[in-house]
Amino acid sequence: MANAPAAKKSLRQTVTRTARNRTKMKAVRELRKEIEAAIEEKKDTKELVSKLFKAIDKATKANVLHKNTAARMKSRFQKMTNASAK
């Protein structure tokens, strides 16, 4: 356990930031799973993809995701949805 006041504050900040980051990443993960399920069922994914892109952009803006990781994720899901539309 942290003894110094600065270490205690650091611990509090870490807990807060971890919780915030988890909620943002959970939103991304849940939407990814929904899209993958919709693609398997051959459903329309246009709405879900826009929601996923919005969640990815929010996570990137909050520095939860690196911008290149976000771009790669968006690119891959766009490819998947385009392939399933054909």
Summary of the structure (lengths in Angstrom):
residues: 86
radius of gyration: 17.1
end to end distance: 56.7
largest distance: 60.6
contacts: 213
relative contact order: 0.12
helix: 83%
strand: 0%
